[in-house]
């Protein structure tokens, strides 16, 4: 019995998996850096969205910090699983907010939820 047979990982560790995982991490990080950076910079569209939500601008800053921090965490191998989980939770909140409060398409948030969920699954300890 080889060591690969005794391994419990459902997806074998190989070069293709590593490349795909880094690709997903880069896509997610770029999107979250842009989105979170816009929130922290006070871009007018983000201000309008958070005014519709009605919680206050502190929530825009919190969301921006979580998104930027999570994006940075995706590049740190020790923390990438936790960063992906954090960002997935943020995206669940974004989906609920789009559907219940502000309207519009939740498709970008759904896409990012799927990407961060895949990263978390593939990076699970």
Secondary structure, 3 states (H helix, E strand, C coil): CCHHHHCCCCCCCCHHHHHHHHHHHHHHHHHHHHHHHHHHHCCHHHHHHHHHHCCCHHHHHHHHHHHHHHHHHCCCCCCHHHHHHHHHHHHHHHHHHHHHHHCCCCHHHHHHHHHHHHHHHHHCC
